[in-house]
Amino acid sequence: MRSSKGQFQLGHSGGRPKGARNRLAAQVFEDILRHWCEPAAPGSKLCKGAEALETLYKEKPGEYLRLTASVLPREFIFENVTLDLDDEQIDELQACALSPLSQAGRLS
């Protein structure tokens, strides 16, 4: 509730109840997970999520690489992968990672 000057008054709540946003987000994630895990087709061993990833990998490898890199923590990508590699191996890994982007016409 607001005062005559338009300011919110202490002790009056006209907004969203505490935790409502978190409950909504949790429900959305549960719905997405449930949809992701549904069989892609009757009798299929692949779930919808795995099939979508496979299709993305085949049809748009650059987008697939971008997606996978975006969901991994940066520390994991750079520290864990390159921990025991020498410079030549790191260069080879970088070339391999950029190859799908180059094939998709994203890099020159």
Biopython code that builds the backbone (N, CA, C, O; Angstrom):
import numpy as np
from Bio.PDB.StructureBuilder import StructureBuilder

atoms = [
    (1, "MET", "N", (0.849, -1.159, 0.000)),
    (1, "MET", "CA", (0.000, 0.000, 0.000)),
    (1, "MET", "C", (0.905, 1.235, 0.000)),
    (1, "MET", "O", (1.982, 1.233, 0.597)),
    (2, "ARG", "N", (0.448, 2.281, -0.677)),
    (2, "ARG", "CA", (1.232, 3.513, -0.793)),
    (2, "ARG", "C", (0.599, 4.629, 0.011)),
    (2, "ARG", "O", (-0.610, 4.660, 0.239)),
    (3, "SER", "N", (1.450, 5.539, 0.428)),
    (3, "SER", "CA", (0.962, 6.724, 1.145)),
    (3, "SER", "C", (0.408, 7.723, 0.122)),
    (3, "SER", "O", (0.446, 7.480, -1.084)),
    (4, "SER", "N", (-0.101, 8.834, 0.622)),
    (4, "SER", "CA", (-0.641, 9.870, -0.277)),
    (4, "SER", "C", (0.457, 10.474, -1.152)),
    (4, "SER", "O", (0.164, 11.074, -2.187)),
    (5, "LYS", "N", (1.725, 10.319, -0.741)),
    (5, "LYS", "CA", (2.855, 10.827, -1.521)),
    (5, "LYS", "C", (3.380, 9.788, -2.508)),
    (5, "LYS", "O", (4.346, 10.045, -3.226)),
    (6, "GLY", "N", (2.753, 8.629, -2.546)),
    (6, "GLY", "CA", (3.157, 7.592, -3.494)),
    (6, "GLY", "C", (4.246, 6.670, -2.977)),
    (6, "GLY", "O", (4.730, 5.819, -3.724)),
    (7, "GLN", "N", (4.647, 6.816, -1.708)),
    (7, "GLN", "CA", (5.695, 5.971, -1.147)),
    (7, "GLN", "C", (5.066, 4.732, -0.530)),
    (7, "GLN", "O", (3.941, 4.771, -0.032)),
    (8, "PHE", "N", (5.815, 3.622, -0.572)),
    (8, "PHE", "CA", (5.333, 2.401, 0.063)),
    (8, "PHE", "C", (5.336, 2.584, 1.575)),
    (8, "PHE", "O", (6.267, 3.164, 2.133)),
    (9, "GLN", "N", (4.306, 2.094, 2.229)),
    (9, "GLN", "CA", (4.217, 2.179, 3.680)),
    (9, "GLN", "C", (4.783, 0.907, 4.297)),
    (9, "GLN", "O", (4.593, -0.192, 3.776)),
    (10, "LEU", "N", (5.470, 1.073, 5.396)),
    (10, "LEU", "CA", (6.036, -0.074, 6.101)),
    (10, "LEU", "C", (4.919, -0.978, 6.620)),
    (10, "LEU", "O", (3.884, -0.505, 7.089)),
    (11, "GLY", "N", (5.149, -2.266, 6.527)),
    (11, "GLY", "CA", (4.195, -3.219, 7.072)),
    (11, "GLY", "C", (3.060, -3.586, 6.155)),
    (11, "GLY", "O", (2.259, -4.460, 6.487)),
    (12, "HIS", "N", (2.968, -2.947, 5.018)),
    (12, "HIS", "CA", (1.908, -3.269, 4.070)),
    (12, "HIS", "C", (2.532, -3.918, 2.846)),
    (12, "HIS", "O", (3.388, -3.326, 2.189)),
    (13, "SER", "N", (2.121, -5.087, 2.556)),
    (13, "SER", "CA", (2.675, -5.815, 1.417)),
    (13, "SER", "C", (1.613, -5.962, 0.347)),
    (13, "SER", "O", (0.574, -6.584, 0.567)),
    (14, "GLY", "N", (1.878, -5.393, -0.794)),
    (14, "GLY", "CA", (0.957, -5.546, -1.909)),
    (14, "GLY", "C", (1.616, -6.305, -3.047)),
    (14, "GLY", "O", (1.042, -6.452, -4.125)),
    (15, "GLY", "N", (2.821, -6.782, -2.798)),
    (15, "GLY", "CA", (3.579, -7.451, -3.855)),
    (15, "GLY", "C", (3.447, -8.956, -3.820)),
    (15, "GLY", "O", (2.558, -9.523, -3.185)),
    (16, "ARG", "N", (4.347, -9.563, -4.512)),
    (16, "ARG", "CA", (4.401, -11.015, -4.631)),
    (16, "ARG", "C", (4.810, -11.632, -3.287)),
    (16, "ARG", "O", (5.694, -11.103, -2.613)),
    (17, "PRO", "N", (4.185, -12.732, -2.894)),
    (17, "PRO", "CA", (4.567, -13.387, -1.638)),
    (17, "PRO", "C", (6.016, -13.878, -1.694)),
    (17, "PRO", "O", (6.505, -14.241, -2.764)),
    (18, "LYS", "N", (6.698, -13.892, -0.555)),
    (18, "LYS", "CA", (8.081, -14.356, -0.490)),
    (18, "LYS", "C", (8.173, -15.786, -1.011)),
    (18, "LYS", "O", (7.350, -16.637, -0.672)),
    (19, "GLY", "N", (9.175, -16.034, -1.832)),
    (19, "GLY", "CA", (9.414, -17.372, -2.351)),
    (19, "GLY", "C", (8.602, -17.724, -3.585)),
    (19, "GLY", "O", (8.844, -18.766, -4.194)),
    (20, "ALA", "N", (7.651, -16.892, -3.974)),
    (20, "ALA", "CA", (6.807, -17.215, -5.127)),
    (20, "ALA", "C", (7.639, -17.332, -6.407)),
    (20, "ALA", "O", (7.412, -18.232, -7.215)),
    (21, "ARG", "N", (8.583, -16.437, -6.587)),
    (21, "ARG", "CA", (9.422, -16.475, -7.781)),
    (21, "ARG", "C", (10.267, -17.736, -7.800)),
    (21, "ARG", "O", (10.417, -18.364, -8.849)),
    (22, "ASN", "N", (10.824, -18.118, -6.650)),
    (22, "ASN", "CA", (11.629, -19.331, -6.576)),
    (22, "ASN", "C", (10.789, -20.568, -6.860)),
    (22, "ASN", "O", (11.257, -21.489, -7.529)),
    (23, "ARG", "N", (9.561, -20.603, -6.363)),
    (23, "ARG", "CA", (8.680, -21.745, -6.621)),
    (23, "ARG", "C", (8.343, -21.839, -8.095)),
    (23, "ARG", "O", (8.290, -22.933, -8.656)),
    (24, "LEU", "N", (8.114, -20.691, -8.729)),
    (24, "LEU", "CA", (7.815, -20.675, -10.159)),
    (24, "LEU", "C", (9.012, -21.186, -10.959)),
    (24, "LEU", "O", (8.856, -22.022, -11.849)),
    (25, "ALA", "N", (10.196, -20.687, -10.643)),
    (25, "ALA", "CA", (11.405, -21.128, -11.349)),
    (25, "ALA", "C", (11.623, -22.625, -11.158)),
    (25, "ALA", "O", (11.973, -23.328, -12.107)),
    (26, "ALA", "N", (11.421, -23.111, -9.949)),
    (26, "ALA", "CA", (11.586, -24.544, -9.684)),
    (26, "ALA", "C", (10.597, -25.360, -10.499)),
    (26, "ALA", "O", (10.949, -26.415, -11.027)),
    (27, "GLN", "N", (9.367, -24.884, -10.606)),
    (27, "GLN", "CA", (8.352, -25.603, -11.391)),
    (27, "GLN", "C", (8.712, -25.616, -12.870)),
    (27, "GLN", "O", (8.537, -26.629, -13.547)),
    (28, "VAL", "N", (9.214, -24.495, -13.371)),
    (28, "VAL", "CA", (9.620, -24.430, -14.778)),
    (28, "VAL", "C", (10.749, -25.422, -15.044)),
    (28, "VAL", "O", (10.719, -26.138, -16.045)),
    (29, "PHE", "N", (11.739, -25.472, -14.164)),
    (29, "PHE", "CA", (12.840, -26.419, -14.342)),
    (29, "PHE", "C", (12.354, -27.864, -14.268)),
    (29, "PHE", "O", (12.827, -28.710, -15.027)),
    (30, "GLU", "N", (11.432, -28.153, -13.381)),
    (30, "GLU", "CA", (10.867, -29.503, -13.296)),
    (30, "GLU", "C", (10.135, -29.859, -14.591)),
    (30, "GLU", "O", (10.265, -30.980, -15.083)),
    (31, "ASP", "N", (9.371, -28.920, -15.144)),
    (31, "ASP", "CA", (8.653, -29.161, -16.397)),
    (31, "ASP", "C", (9.622, -29.405, -17.553)),
    (31, "ASP", "O", (9.412, -30.302, -18.369)),
    (32, "ILE", "N", (10.679, -28.603, -17.615)),
    (32, "ILE", "CA", (11.683, -28.776, -18.670)),
    (32, "ILE", "C", (12.363, -30.139, -18.536)),
    (32, "ILE", "O", (12.546, -30.843, -19.529)),
    (33, "LEU", "N", (12.733, -30.507, -17.319)),
    (33, "LEU", "CA", (13.384, -31.800, -17.097)),
    (33, "LEU", "C", (12.455, -32.945, -17.485)),
    (33, "LEU", "O", (12.884, -33.907, -18.123)),
    (34, "ARG", "N", (11.193, -32.845, -17.103)),
    (34, "ARG", "CA", (10.228, -33.892, -17.441)),
    (34, "ARG", "C", (10.112, -34.018, -18.967)),
    (34, "ARG", "O", (10.122, -35.130, -19.495)),
    (35, "HIS", "N", (10.005, -32.898, -19.670)),
    (35, "HIS", "CA", (9.913, -32.919, -21.138)),
    (35, "HIS", "C", (11.191, -33.477, -21.749)),
    (35, "HIS", "O", (11.124, -34.281, -22.678)),
    (36, "TRP", "N", (12.347, -33.070, -21.251)),
    (36, "TRP", "CA", (13.655, -33.514, -21.734)),
    (36, "TRP", "C", (13.774, -35.033, -21.640)),
    (36, "TRP", "O", (14.345, -35.664, -22.529)),
    (37, "CYS", "N", (13.245, -35.620, -20.578)),
    (37, "CYS", "CA", (13.409, -37.049, -20.309)),
    (37, "CYS", "C", (12.359, -37.938, -20.973)),
    (37, "CYS", "O", (12.476, -39.163, -20.925)),
    (38, "GLU", "N", (11.344, -37.351, -21.587)),
    (38, "GLU", "CA", (10.329, -38.155, -22.272)),
    (38, "GLU", "C", (10.960, -38.874, -23.454)),
    (38, "GLU", "O", (11.885, -38.342, -24.068)),
    (39, "PRO", "N", (10.482, -40.077, -23.790)),
    (39, "PRO", "CA", (11.001, -40.779, -24.971)),
    (39, "PRO", "C", (10.796, -39.935, -26.228)),
    (39, "PRO", "O", (9.765, -39.281, -26.385)),
    (40, "ALA", "N", (11.780, -39.956, -27.115)),
    (40, "ALA", "CA", (11.698, -39.175, -28.345)),
    (40, "ALA", "C", (10.593, -39.695, -29.261)),
    (40, "ALA", "O", (9.951, -38.928, -29.978)),
    (41, "ALA", "N", (10.387, -40.991, -29.225)),
    (41, "ALA", "CA", (9.328, -41.629, -30.020)),
    (41, "ALA", "C", (8.919, -42.893, -29.274)),
    (41, "ALA", "O", (9.693, -43.413, -28.471)),
    (42, "PRO", "N", (7.730, -43.387, -29.524)),
    (42, "PRO", "CA", (7.316, -44.619, -28.851)),
    (42, "PRO", "C", (8.330, -45.744, -29.101)),
    (42, "PRO", "O", (8.676, -46.033, -30.246)),
    (43, "GLY", "N", (8.792, -46.361, -28.036)),
    (43, "GLY", "CA", (9.754, -47.449, -28.133)),
    (43, "GLY", "C", (11.193, -47.007, -28.311)),
    (43, "GLY", "O", (12.088, -47.850, -28.368)),
    (44, "SER", "N", (11.441, -45.709, -28.399)),
    (44, "SER", "CA", (12.797, -45.194, -28.604)),
    (44, "SER", "C", (13.601, -45.276, -27.315)),
    (44, "SER", "O", (13.066, -45.086, -26.223)),
    (45, "LYS", "N", (14.894, -45.563, -27.453)),
    (45, "LYS", "CA", (15.782, -45.579, -26.291)),
    (45, "LYS", "C", (16.326, -44.177, -26.005)),
    (45, "LYS", "O", (16.870, -43.924, -24.930)),
    (46, "LEU", "N", (16.175, -43.271, -26.972)),
    (46, "LEU", "CA", (16.640, -41.895, -26.780)),
    (46, "LEU", "C", (15.528, -41.042, -26.181)),
    (46, "LEU", "O", (14.357, -41.188, -26.529)),
    (47, "CYS", "N", (15.915, -40.155, -25.279)),
    (47, "CYS", "CA", (14.949, -39.195, -24.758)),
    (47, "CYS", "C", (14.945, -37.975, -25.681)),
    (47, "CYS", "O", (15.836, -37.819, -26.516)),
    (48, "LYS", "N", (13.947, -37.120, -25.527)),
    (48, "LYS", "CA", (13.827, -35.935, -26.382)),
    (48, "LYS", "C", (15.067, -35.059, -26.296)),
    (48, "LYS", "O", (15.525, -34.525, -27.306)),
    (49, "GLY", "N", (15.606, -34.912, -25.099)),
    (49, "GLY", "CA", (16.779, -34.064, -24.922)),
    (49, "GLY", "C", (17.996, -34.605, -25.655)),
    (49, "GLY", "O", (18.695, -33.862, -26.344)),
    (50, "ALA", "N", (18.249, -35.902, -25.508)),
    (50, "ALA", "CA", (19.395, -36.510, -26.180)),
    (50, "ALA", "C", (19.225, -36.454, -27.696)),
    (50, "ALA", "O", (20.191, -36.222, -28.424)),
    (51, "GLU", "N", (18.005, -36.665, -28.167)),
    (51, "GLU", "CA", (17.759, -36.588, -29.609)),
    (51, "GLU", "C", (17.971, -35.166, -30.121)),
    (51, "GLU", "O", (18.528, -34.973, -31.201)),
    (52, "ALA", "N", (17.539, -34.190, -29.367)),
    (52, "ALA", "CA", (17.732, -32.799, -29.768)),
    (52, "ALA", "C", (19.222, -32.460, -29.845)),
    (52, "ALA", "O", (19.658, -31.782, -30.775)),
    (53, "LEU", "N", (19.996, -32.929, -28.873)),
    (53, "LEU", "CA", (21.443, -32.687, -28.899)),
    (53, "LEU", "C", (22.092, -33.369, -30.096)),
    (53, "LEU", "O", (22.953, -32.782, -30.753)),
    (54, "GLU", "N", (21.689, -34.595, -30.383)),
    (54, "GLU", "CA", (22.240, -35.333, -31.517)),
    (54, "GLU", "C", (21.924, -34.619, -32.834)),
    (54, "GLU", "O", (22.785, -34.506, -33.707)),
    (55, "THR", "N", (20.699, -34.146, -32.971)),
    (55, "THR", "CA", (20.295, -33.414, -34.178)),
    (55, "THR", "C", (21.093, -32.122, -34.310)),
    (55, "THR", "O", (21.567, -31.795, -35.398)),
    (56, "LEU", "N", (21.244, -31.390, -33.217)),
    (56, "LEU", "CA", (22.017, -30.152, -33.241)),
    (56, "LEU", "C", (23.465, -30.429, -33.626)),
    (56, "LEU", "O", (24.054, -29.685, -34.410)),
    (57, "TYR", "N", (24.037, -31.491, -33.080)),
    (57, "TYR", "CA", (25.426, -31.859, -33.383)),
    (57, "TYR", "C", (25.598, -32.138, -34.877)),
    (57, "TYR", "O", (26.584, -31.714, -35.479)),
    (58, "LYS", "N", (24.643, -32.848, -35.473)),
    (58, "LYS", "CA", (24.745, -33.214, -36.888)),
    (58, "LYS", "C", (24.460, -32.040, -37.821)),
    (58, "LYS", "O", (25.144, -31.862, -38.829)),
    (59, "GLU", "N", (23.443, -31.237, -37.480)),
    (59, "GLU", "CA", (23.004, -30.188, -38.391)),
    (59, "GLU", "C", (23.712, -28.848, -38.193)),
    (59, "GLU", "O", (23.905, -28.098, -39.150)),
    (60, "LYS", "N", (24.099, -28.547, -36.945)),
    (60, "LYS", "CA", (24.743, -27.263, -36.651)),
    (60, "LYS", "C", (25.847, -27.468, -35.618)),
    (60, "LYS", "O", (25.681, -27.113, -34.451)),
    (61, "PRO", "N", (26.980, -28.044, -36.047)),
    (61, "PRO", "CA", (28.040, -28.358, -35.085)),
    (61, "PRO", "C", (28.572, -27.138, -34.334)),
    (61, "PRO", "O", (28.969, -27.250, -33.174)),
    (62, "GLY", "N", (28.583, -25.987, -34.982)),
    (62, "GLY", "CA", (29.047, -24.772, -34.304)),
    (62, "GLY", "C", (28.131, -24.383, -33.153)),
    (62, "GLY", "O", (28.592, -23.993, -32.080)),
    (63, "GLU", "N", (26.821, -24.493, -33.389)),
    (63, "GLU", "CA", (25.852, -24.197, -32.333)),
    (63, "GLU", "C", (25.958, -25.224, -31.206)),
    (63, "GLU", "O", (25.816, -24.884, -30.031)),
    (64, "TYR", "N", (26.206, -26.476, -31.571)),
    (64, "TYR", "CA", (26.378, -27.525, -30.565)),
    (64, "TYR", "C", (27.574, -27.208, -29.666)),
    (64, "TYR", "O", (27.487, -27.312, -28.443)),
    (65, "LEU", "N", (28.676, -26.825, -30.279)),
    (65, "LEU", "CA", (29.876, -26.476, -29.513)),
    (65, "LEU", "C", (29.608, -25.275, -28.615)),
    (65, "LEU", "O", (30.026, -25.254, -27.457)),
    (66, "ARG", "N", (28.912, -24.275, -29.150)),
    (66, "ARG", "CA", (28.598, -23.083, -28.364)),
    (66, "ARG", "C", (27.725, -23.445, -27.162)),
    (66, "ARG", "O", (27.947, -22.951, -26.057)),
    (67, "LEU", "N", (26.739, -24.304, -27.380)),
    (67, "LEU", "CA", (25.853, -24.732, -26.296)),
    (67, "LEU", "C", (26.621, -25.488, -25.219)),
    (67, "LEU", "O", (26.489, -25.188, -24.032)),
    (68, "THR", "N", (27.420, -26.466, -25.631)),
    (68, "THR", "CA", (28.134, -27.260, -24.639)),
    (68, "THR", "C", (29.125, -26.405, -23.858)),
    (68, "THR", "O", (29.284, -26.586, -22.650)),
    (69, "ALA", "N", (29.789, -25.479, -24.536)),
    (69, "ALA", "CA", (30.731, -24.600, -23.832)),
    (69, "ALA", "C", (30.003, -23.667, -22.875)),
    (69, "ALA", "O", (30.544, -23.311, -21.828)),
    (70, "SER", "N", (28.777, -23.265, -23.222)),
    (70, "SER", "CA", (28.052, -22.313, -22.382)),
    (70, "SER", "C", (27.537, -22.931, -21.085)),
    (70, "SER", "O", (27.310, -22.213, -20.111)),
    (71, "VAL", "N", (27.352, -24.237, -21.057)),
    (71, "VAL", "CA", (26.809, -24.851, -19.844)),
    (71, "VAL", "C", (27.895, -25.387, -18.915)),
    (71, "VAL", "O", (27.607, -25.753, -17.776)),
    (72, "LEU", "N", (29.132, -25.437, -19.384)),
    (72, "LEU", "CA", (30.230, -25.884, -18.530)),
    (72, "LEU", "C", (30.872, -24.692, -17.837)),
    (72, "LEU", "O", (31.032, -23.637, -18.451)),
    (73, "PRO", "N", (31.239, -24.841, -16.577)),
    (73, "PRO", "CA", (31.947, -23.740, -15.903)),
    (73, "PRO", "C", (33.279, -23.472, -16.603)),
    (73, "PRO", "O", (33.981, -24.406, -16.992)),
    (74, "ARG", "N", (33.619, -22.216, -16.759)),
    (74, "ARG", "CA", (34.868, -21.863, -17.451)),
    (74, "ARG", "C", (36.089, -22.498, -16.797)),
    (74, "ARG", "O", (37.023, -22.913, -17.484)),
    (75, "GLU", "N", (36.079, -22.572, -15.485)),
    (75, "GLU", "CA", (37.212, -23.172, -14.787)),
    (75, "GLU", "C", (37.387, -24.622, -15.209)),
    (75, "GLU", "O", (38.512, -25.091, -15.377)),
    (76, "PHE", "N", (36.282, -25.331, -15.382)),
    (76, "PHE", "CA", (36.341, -26.728, -15.798)),
    (76, "PHE", "C", (36.926, -26.836, -17.198)),
    (76, "PHE", "O", (37.802, -27.662, -17.454)),
    (77, "ILE", "N", (36.443, -26.009, -18.084)),
    (77, "ILE", "CA", (36.875, -26.088, -19.476)),
    (77, "ILE", "C", (38.377, -25.858, -19.598)),
    (77, "ILE", "O", (39.069, -26.649, -20.239)),
    (78, "PHE", "N", (38.883, -24.808, -19.005)),
    (78, "PHE", "CA", (40.270, -24.456, -19.215)),
    (78, "PHE", "C", (41.235, -25.138, -18.250)),
    (78, "PHE", "O", (42.308, -25.574, -18.668)),
    (79, "GLU", "N", (40.888, -25.239, -16.998)),
    (79, "GLU", "CA", (41.820, -25.811, -16.031)),
    (79, "GLU", "C", (41.894, -27.322, -16.126)),
    (79, "GLU", "O", (42.992, -27.876, -16.188)),
    (80, "ASN", "N", (40.761, -28.002, -16.138)),
    (80, "ASN", "CA", (40.769, -29.457, -16.119)),
    (80, "ASN", "C", (41.232, -30.065, -17.431)),
    (80, "ASN", "O", (41.900, -31.099, -17.432)),
    (81, "VAL", "N", (40.889, -29.445, -18.535)),
    (81, "VAL", "CA", (41.243, -30.006, -19.829)),
    (81, "VAL", "C", (42.718, -29.805, -20.132)),
    (81, "VAL", "O", (43.356, -30.687, -20.706)),
    (82, "THR", "N", (43.257, -28.681, -19.761)),
    (82, "THR", "CA", (44.637, -28.364, -20.149)),
    (82, "THR", "C", (45.664, -28.624, -19.051)),
    (82, "THR", "O", (46.844, -28.324, -19.228)),
    (83, "LEU", "N", (45.241, -29.163, -17.950)),
    (83, "LEU", "CA", (46.122, -29.326, -16.791)),
    (83, "LEU", "C", (47.421, -30.060, -17.118)),
    (83, "LEU", "O", (48.496, -29.603, -16.730)),
    (84, "ASP", "N", (47.343, -31.180, -17.817)),
    (84, "ASP", "CA", (48.525, -32.011, -18.069)),
    (84, "ASP", "C", (49.005, -31.946, -19.512)),
    (84, "ASP", "O", (49.751, -32.821, -19.953)),
    (85, "LEU", "N", (48.586, -30.914, -20.259)),
    (85, "LEU", "CA", (48.965, -30.818, -21.663)),
    (85, "LEU", "C", (50.135, -29.869, -21.852)),
    (85, "LEU", "O", (50.268, -28.871, -21.145)),
    (86, "ASP", "N", (50.993, -30.204, -22.835)),
    (86, "ASP", "CA", (52.058, -29.270, -23.181)),
    (86, "ASP", "C", (51.509, -28.283, -24.223)),
    (86, "ASP", "O", (50.362, -28.416, -24.650)),
    (87, "ASP", "N", (52.305, -27.310, -24.630)),
    (87, "ASP", "CA", (51.840, -26.256, -25.539)),
    (87, "ASP", "C", (51.345, -26.806, -26.873)),
    (87, "ASP", "O", (50.333, -26.345, -27.401)),
    (88, "GLU", "N", (52.053, -27.783, -27.412)),
    (88, "GLU", "CA", (51.662, -28.368, -28.703)),
    (88, "GLU", "C", (50.304, -29.063, -28.598)),
    (88, "GLU", "O", (49.483, -28.958, -29.510)),
    (89, "GLN", "N", (50.066, -29.757, -27.512)),
    (89, "GLN", "CA", (48.785, -30.431, -27.312)),
    (89, "GLN", "C", (47.648, -29.423, -27.119)),
    (89, "GLN", "O", (46.528, -29.650, -27.577)),
    (90, "ILE", "N", (47.935, -28.328, -26.451)),
    (90, "ILE", "CA", (46.917, -27.279, -26.268)),
    (90, "ILE", "C", (46.562, -26.657, -27.621)),
    (90, "ILE", "O", (45.389, -26.399, -27.892)),
    (91, "ASP", "N", (47.574, -26.411, -28.478)),
    (91, "ASP", "CA", (47.302, -25.886, -29.815)),
    (91, "ASP", "C", (46.437, -26.845, -30.624)),
    (91, "ASP", "O", (45.523, -26.422, -31.333)),
    (92, "GLU", "N", (46.731, -28.137, -30.514)),
    (92, "GLU", "CA", (45.953, -29.152, -31.224)),
    (92, "GLU", "C", (44.512, -29.202, -30.706)),
    (92, "GLU", "O", (43.570, -29.334, -31.488)),
    (93, "LEU", "N", (44.347, -29.098, -29.395)),
    (93, "LEU", "CA", (43.015, -29.088, -28.796)),
    (93, "LEU", "C", (42.225, -27.870, -29.264)),
    (93, "LEU", "O", (41.040, -27.982, -29.576)),
    (94, "GLN", "N", (42.864, -26.723, -29.315)),
    (94, "GLN", "CA", (42.203, -25.500, -29.770)),
    (94, "GLN", "C", (41.771, -25.635, -31.225)),
    (94, "GLN", "O", (40.654, -25.252, -31.571)),
    (95, "ALA", "N", (42.629, -26.169, -32.075)),
    (95, "ALA", "CA", (42.285, -26.354, -33.491)),
    (95, "ALA", "C", (41.107, -27.306, -33.636)),
    (95, "ALA", "O", (40.223, -27.083, -34.463)),
    (96, "CYS", "N", (41.093, -28.356, -32.842)),
    (96, "CYS", "CA", (39.990, -29.322, -32.883)),
    (96, "CYS", "C", (38.689, -28.673, -32.437)),
    (96, "CYS", "O", (37.641, -28.911, -33.037)),
    (97, "ALA", "N", (38.743, -27.867, -31.406)),
    (97, "ALA", "CA", (37.539, -27.215, -30.878)),
    (97, "ALA", "C", (36.988, -26.189, -31.859)),
    (97, "ALA", "O", (35.773, -26.014, -31.951)),
    (98, "LEU", "N", (37.860, -25.513, -32.588)),
    (98, "LEU", "CA", (37.423, -24.483, -33.523)),
    (98, "LEU", "C", (37.005, -25.053, -34.874)),
    (98, "LEU", "O", (36.366, -24.356, -35.662)),
    (99, "SER", "N", (37.351, -26.292, -35.153)),
    (99, "SER", "CA", (37.030, -26.909, -36.436)),
    (99, "SER", "C", (35.543, -26.879, -36.779)),
    (99, "SER", "O", (35.204, -26.501, -37.900)),
    (100, "PRO", "N", (34.618, -27.264, -35.856)),
    (100, "PRO", "CA", (33.192, -27.187, -36.200)),
    (100, "PRO", "C", (32.732, -25.769, -36.537)),
    (100, "PRO", "O", (31.894, -25.575, -37.417)),
    (101, "LEU", "N", (33.287, -24.779, -35.828)),
    (101, "LEU", "CA", (32.932, -23.391, -36.114)),
    (101, "LEU", "C", (33.418, -22.984, -37.507)),
    (101, "LEU", "O", (32.719, -22.283, -38.237)),
    (102, "SER", "N", (34.618, -23.431, -37.862)),
    (102, "SER", "CA", (35.171, -23.124, -39.170)),
    (102, "SER", "C", (34.360, -23.776, -40.267)),
    (102, "SER", "O", (34.094, -23.152, -41.294)),
    (103, "GLN", "N", (33.961, -25.026, -40.067)),
    (103, "GLN", "CA", (33.160, -25.744, -41.058)),
    (103, "GLN", "C", (31.783, -25.111, -41.207)),
    (103, "GLN", "O", (31.195, -25.148, -42.288)),
    (104, "ALA", "N", (31.271, -24.536, -40.137)),
    (104, "ALA", "CA", (29.950, -23.902, -40.197)),
    (104, "ALA", "C", (30.028, -22.496, -40.790)),
    (104, "ALA", "O", (29.009, -21.819, -40.928)),
    (105, "GLY", "N", (31.241, -22.057, -41.142)),
    (105, "GLY", "CA", (31.404, -20.745, -41.759)),
    (105, "GLY", "C", (31.462, -19.617, -40.746)),
    (105, "GLY", "O", (31.335, -18.452, -41.122)),
    (106, "ARG", "N", (31.650, -19.932, -39.469)),
    (106, "ARG", "CA", (31.675, -18.897, -38.431)),
    (106, "ARG", "C", (33.048, -18.255, -38.306)),
    (106, "ARG", "O", (33.162, -17.113, -37.860)),
    (107, "LEU", "N", (34.097, -18.986, -38.697)),
    (107, "LEU", "CA", (35.450, -18.461, -38.599)),
    (107, "LEU", "C", (36.100, -18.499, -39.983)),
    (107, "LEU", "O", (35.749, -19.330, -40.820)),
    (108, "SER", "N", (37.025, -17.614, -40.208)),
    (108, "SER", "CA", (37.702, -17.641, -41.512)),
    (108, "SER", "C", (39.120, -18.136, -41.352)),
    (108, "SER", "O", (39.855, -18.231, -42.335)),
]
sb = StructureBuilder()
sb.init_structure("model")
sb.init_model(0)
sb.init_chain("A")
sb.init_seg("    ")
for serial, (resi, resn, name, xyz) in enumerate(atoms, 1):
    if name == "N":
        sb.init_residue(resn, " ", resi, " ")
    sb.init_atom(name, np.array(xyz, "f"), 0.0, 1.0, " ", f" {name:<3s}", serial, name[0])
structure = sb.get_structure()
